[in-house]
Amino acid sequence: MAEANRTALVRILGRVQGVSFRVWTRDEARRLGLVGWVRNEANGSVAALISGPEAAVTLMLERLHDGPPGASVSKVVAEFVDPPEHIGDFRITR
């Protein structure tokens, strides 16, 4: 039986801009076979939509707590949502 898919809308807080967080997130998500997007927010946080097999989404959420070298993550807030119809490959937006 195939594993269920999950989709999470995530906000990452802390020192997460100017440290290649978006590139790192895209690369990690692609390695895990996830789809979605990541972007910087005006308030200094990073937002992401990650979607794929439940185990891969869970692992990505765990990895977001550490982030790339140079990042200092203070909080990761995830809300599970219904996936959009067409997500496509994991990409950086804005």
N, C-alpha and C positions, 0 to 999 in steps of 0.2 A: 504494500500500500504506500502511495506517495505521501511525503511529509506535507503538512498544511503550510500554506504561505501566511505570512504576517506582514503588516505594513505599520511602520511607526513614524510619527511626526516628532522630531527631536529638536530640542534647543540645548545648546552647549554654552555654558557660561564660564567666565574666567579670562585668563590671558589666552585668547584663542584666535585673535586676528594678528596678522603680521608674522606668523610663525609657520606658514604653509599648511594650516589646518585643513583647508579645503582640498588641496592637492593630496595630502595624506589620506583624508577621508575617502576621496574618490578612488585612490589606489587600493586601499584596504577593502572597500565595498566591492570593487571589481574582482579582487582576489577571492572574495567569499561568494561570488556569483550573484550579488545583489544588484538591484536596479533602483533608480531614483535620482535625487539631486542633493546638492549642498550649496549653501550661499552664506555670505556675510550679511549681517543685519546692521542697521544704522545704530543700534544701541550697543554695539561692540560684541554681541553674541554671534554664534554661528547656528544656522538652522539647517536641518536635513530631513529629507523624506527617504526612508530606506524600506525596501520591500524585497521579499524573497522567502526562502524556506525558513521556518521558525527558528531552527537551531542557528542558522547563519545570522539572522537578525539579532538574536540573543547575544551571540558572540560579538557582533559589531557594537551593540550597545555597551558591552563590557569594555571593549577597546576604546570607545569614545571617552571613557573616564580617564584614560591616560593621555591619549592624543600623541602627536609627534613630539620629538625632542624640541624643547623650547616653549612648549605649551604648558600652561598651568590651569588645569580644569578644576573649577570649584563646584560645578553642579551640572548634571545631565538630567533633563526632564523629558520623558518620553510619553507620548499618548498614542495608543493603538487606534488606528483609523481604518476606514474602508479604502482600499487602493483605488487610485484614479484609473480610468479605463486604459489610457496609454501612457506608460511611464517611460519606456525606452531604456537605453543603456545608462549607467550611472554617470552623471555629468555635473560640472560646476556651473552654476547660474550666477548672474550678476557679479 
